[in-house]
Amino acid sequence: MEKKTEKEVRQEVDQRLREIALLKEEIQHQGLVFSCLNESQLARKVKGESSKSPYIYAQGWTSGTTPGSAAVYTVYIANPDPASYYPMFVSIFFGVANFLDDIGAGLSGRDTRWPYLSTAPFSLAAGATTSKTFNYTTPAGIALATYMGNSVVWRGDWHDKGAYLDRGLFSVTLS
């Protein structure tokens, strides 16, 4: 794949930063926690230095609630490439897995009391962004504590091995 010029990288980073500013205000207005990439992290993602393409550039979620309550997690994904991707998926699961190099190891140790959810297959056009929202219910009857959520963006292949692209971390405190 052809490398982007510094000017192209700068334009894309500036565009994501404008989107992030709007998303942050909207998500925080909804009472959710917001996290995003900073300028240098965005530049590394756009250049393909810190993840494969596409990549997560922001996320918002319910950070505190009670057992058995509704919660939400939304992830924002950008495709910096000149090619589109299909089928794409986002999956979320709970467990201490963010620091593991192998996502498979994280999934094998997931907390099965919490939901394991995936999106329907979707396409992501060249240069496009998208968001995927998960609405779920927190488990009832578990310890009041903080639980780690993980999101994984991946590209499937109907007849061969798919590819892991990027991941995010979020936490939910039950009180």
N, C-alpha and C positions, 0 to 999 in steps of 0.2 A: 504494500500500500504506500502511496506517495506521501511523503512528509509534508506537513503544513508549514507555510512560511511563518515567521515571527509575527507578521502583520495579521495573518489569518488566525493565529492562536490568540493574539491580543483582542481581535474583534469578537471571537467566540467567548473568551473569558469575560469581556465587558458585557456581552449580552446575558450570560448566565448570572453575573453579579446584579444586573438590573432585575432579572426575574427573581433572584433570591431575595432582594430587598422587598419586593411586593409579596412574595410568599411568606416571608417572616412576619410581616404585619398581619396578613390574613390568618395565618395559623395561630399566632399568639392571641389574636382577637377571639378565636374560638376556644381559648383556654388550654391549648395543647402546647407541648414542648416542641421546640424547633431546633434542628441542627443542620448545618450546611458546610460545604467546603469553603475555605478561604481562598483568596486570590492565587496564592502560590500552589495550593493543592489543585485548584481548577486547572491551572496551566499544565501541571504534570499529568492530569487526567486527559486533557485535550491532546497533549503530545503523545499519549499512550505510554508514559513512563511509569505510572503507578497502578495501572489496571489495564485490563483488556477493554475493548470498546463493546458496547456502550457502558456508561458508568452512572453511579448514583451521585447526584449533586446536592440533594436536600432531603429531609424527612421530617415529619411531624407526627406526634403520637400522644395518647393519653398516658400521663406519667404516674398518676396516682388515682386510685379508686378503691372500691371495696370488693371483697370476694363475691363472685356471682354477678358482677355488673358489666354493662356494655363498655367496650373500649374500641379505640380506632388506631390504626397505623397507616400512614400514607407515605409512599416513597416517590421521589421525582428522579427521572432517568433521562439522560441526554445521549444522543448518538452523534459523535463528532465526525463520523466517517462518511465518505461519499457513496456508500452502499447501504441498502436497507437490510433489515434482519427479520427473519420469520422462520420458525416459531420462537418467540421470546416468552419467558416466564419470570415471575417473581414468586418466591416462596418465603414464608416466615415460619420460624419455629422458636421454641424457648429452650434455654439451657446455656451453660457457660461454654461458648464455642468461638467467640470473636477472635481470640488470640491464636487459635489453632491454624496451622498452615493448610490442613486437609479438611475441607468442608464435610467430607464423608465421615470423618472422625467426630465432628461436631454433631452431625445428624444421628450417629449411633448413640450418642450420649444425651440426646434431647430429653427434656422434661415432658413426659407423656401425659401429665395432668393438664397441660396447656394445649391449645389447638396447634395443628400443623396444617397450614393453608397454602394453596397455590392459586395463581391467577389462571384464567383460561389462556390459551395461546393468543399472542398478539403480535402485530408487526410494528416495527419502528423504522420509519423512513429515514433516508439520509439527511443528516442535519436536524432531525426532529427531536422533540422532547415529549415525554408523556408522564402521567402519574398513575399510580395504582393504589387503591385504598382497600384496606382489610377492616371489616367490622367483625368483632368477635366478642365472646363473653368470657370474662376471667373465671377461672375455676373457683368453685365454692368448697369450703371445708379444708383449705390448705393453710399453712402457716402465714401469718402476717409478716411479710418480708418484701424485699426487692428481688424481682425476677428479671433475668436478661432475655431480651428478644433479639433475634437475628433475622435479617432479611438477606436473601441471595438473589441476584439477577443472573439468569442463565439463558443460554440459547440451546434449544432442543434440536435434535436431528431425528427424523422419523425412522431412519434406517441405520443409524450409527451412533456413536457417542456424541453427546452434546458438549457444551463448553461453559464452564464457570466464567462469569464476567466481572462481577463486583459484589460487595456485601456491605451491610450496614449493621449497626448495633443500636438498640433502644432498650430502655429499662422501664418496668412497671412496678410501682410500689403499692402493695395491698395493705390497707390499714383499717 
